[in-house]
Amino acid sequence: MFRYLKSLLFLLLVWPLLFFTCGNEDEYPTFMEGAYSGIFIRNGESSEVELKFENGKFEGNSEITKFPAICNGTYQVSGNKIEFTNSCAWTAEFDWSLILSGSWGLQKTNTQLTLTHSNGDRYILNSN
């Protein structure tokens, strides 16, 4: 009986640790943490941009107002994809497809981070 209780107590103490430490390795990847600067490209036009990633949150700005429209929000990474959720309110006078949100392809090599959208938009960023 004592052996059974000891095993049960062990499982009750260890199981939560396993549950909370496994499964979210990609949610806030450390390889992306930090500040980046570079360019945003759409249809041959470009703008200088800055982005900062920290603990699943992002913020940034662009040289040209709303090209692209970067503010702040959250992100999640799964494999070679990143999903942005923008937290800012936007006015209606511009193309909302320029807002940094939704699903993007993700490629990281050394100090360069490249984000590619299905519509052809790209961010080419270097860590600061």
C-alpha positions as CSV (number, residue, x, y, z in Angstrom):
1,M,0.0,0.0,0.0
2,F,2.8,2.4,1.0
3,R,4.6,1.6,-2.3
4,Y,1.5,2.4,-4.3
5,L,1.0,5.7,-2.5
6,K,4.7,6.6,-3.0
7,S,4.4,5.9,-6.8
8,L,1.2,7.9,-7.1
9,L,2.7,10.8,-5.2
10,F,5.7,10.8,-7.5
11,L,3.5,10.8,-10.6
12,L,1.4,13.6,-9.3
13,L,4.5,15.7,-8.7
14,V,6.4,14.9,-11.9
15,W,3.5,14.9,-14.4
16,P,2.8,18.6,-14.3
17,L,6.5,19.4,-14.9
18,L,6.5,17.2,-18.0
19,F,3.2,18.7,-19.2
20,F,4.3,22.3,-18.9
21,T,7.9,21.9,-20.2
22,C,7.1,19.9,-23.3
23,G,5.3,20.8,-26.5
24,N,5.9,24.5,-26.8
25,E,9.5,24.5,-28.0
26,D,8.6,26.6,-31.1
27,E,6.2,29.0,-29.6
28,Y,8.8,31.6,-28.6
29,P,12.0,30.5,-30.3
30,T,15.1,32.0,-28.8
31,F,16.8,32.2,-32.2
32,M,14.5,35.1,-33.2
33,E,14.7,37.1,-30.0
34,G,16.2,40.6,-30.5
35,A,16.1,43.6,-32.7
36,Y,16.3,43.5,-36.5
37,S,16.5,46.1,-39.3
38,G,16.3,45.7,-43.0
39,I,13.9,46.1,-45.8
40,F,10.3,45.3,-46.8
41,I,9.7,44.6,-50.5
42,R,6.4,44.6,-52.4
43,N,6.2,44.6,-56.2
44,G,9.7,46.1,-56.6
45,E,9.1,48.9,-54.1
46,S,10.9,48.9,-50.8
47,S,11.0,50.6,-47.4
48,E,13.5,50.4,-44.5
49,V,12.0,48.6,-41.5
50,E,12.8,47.7,-37.9
51,L,11.3,44.8,-35.9
52,K,11.9,43.6,-32.4
53,F,10.9,40.1,-31.2
54,E,10.7,39.3,-27.5
55,N,8.8,36.6,-25.5
56,G,6.2,36.0,-28.3
57,K,5.6,39.7,-28.9
58,F,6.7,41.9,-31.7
59,E,6.9,45.7,-32.4
60,G,8.3,47.7,-35.2
61,N,8.1,50.6,-37.6
62,S,8.8,51.5,-41.2
63,E,10.5,54.4,-42.9
64,I,7.4,55.0,-45.1
65,T,4.2,55.4,-43.1
66,K,2.0,52.3,-43.5
67,F,4.4,50.8,-46.1
68,P,4.4,48.3,-44.5
69,A,2.0,49.0,-41.6
70,I,3.9,47.6,-38.5
71,C,2.8,48.3,-35.0
72,N,2.8,45.6,-32.3
73,G,1.3,42.3,-31.4
74,T,2.1,38.7,-30.9
75,Y,3.6,35.9,-32.9
76,Q,3.9,32.1,-32.8
77,V,6.3,30.0,-34.8
78,S,5.6,26.5,-36.0
79,G,8.4,24.9,-38.0
80,N,9.2,27.3,-40.9
81,K,6.0,29.4,-40.5
82,I,5.3,32.4,-38.3
83,E,1.8,33.6,-37.5
84,F,1.5,37.3,-36.6
85,T,-1.5,38.8,-34.7
86,N,-1.6,42.5,-34.9
87,S,-2.8,44.4,-31.8
88,C,-3.3,47.9,-33.2
89,A,-6.3,49.7,-34.5
90,W,-5.9,51.0,-38.1
91,T,-7.7,53.6,-40.1
92,A,-9.3,52.7,-43.4
93,E,-7.5,54.9,-45.9
94,F,-4.8,52.4,-46.9
95,D,-4.3,48.8,-48.2
96,W,-4.8,46.6,-45.1
97,S,-2.8,43.8,-46.8
98,L,0.3,45.9,-45.8
99,I,-0.4,45.3,-42.1
100,L,2.1,42.8,-40.6
101,S,-0.4,40.0,-39.7
102,G,-1.3,36.5,-40.7
103,S,0.9,33.6,-41.8
104,W,4.4,34.1,-43.2
105,G,7.2,31.7,-44.3
106,L,10.2,32.0,-42.1
107,Q,13.9,31.4,-42.9
108,K,16.8,32.1,-40.5
109,T,20.4,31.9,-41.5
110,N,23.2,33.2,-39.3
111,T,22.2,36.8,-38.6
112,Q,19.6,37.2,-41.4
113,L,15.8,36.6,-41.0
114,T,13.6,36.4,-44.1
115,L,9.8,36.5,-43.9
116,T,7.8,35.7,-47.1
117,H,4.1,36.1,-47.5
118,S,2.0,34.1,-50.0
119,N,1.3,37.4,-51.9
120,G,5.1,37.8,-52.6
121,D,5.8,40.4,-49.9
122,R,9.1,40.0,-48.2
123,Y,11.0,41.2,-45.1
124,I,14.8,40.8,-45.3
125,L,16.1,41.6,-41.9
126,N,19.5,41.5,-40.2
127,S,20.0,41.3,-36.4
128,N,21.3,44.4,-34.8
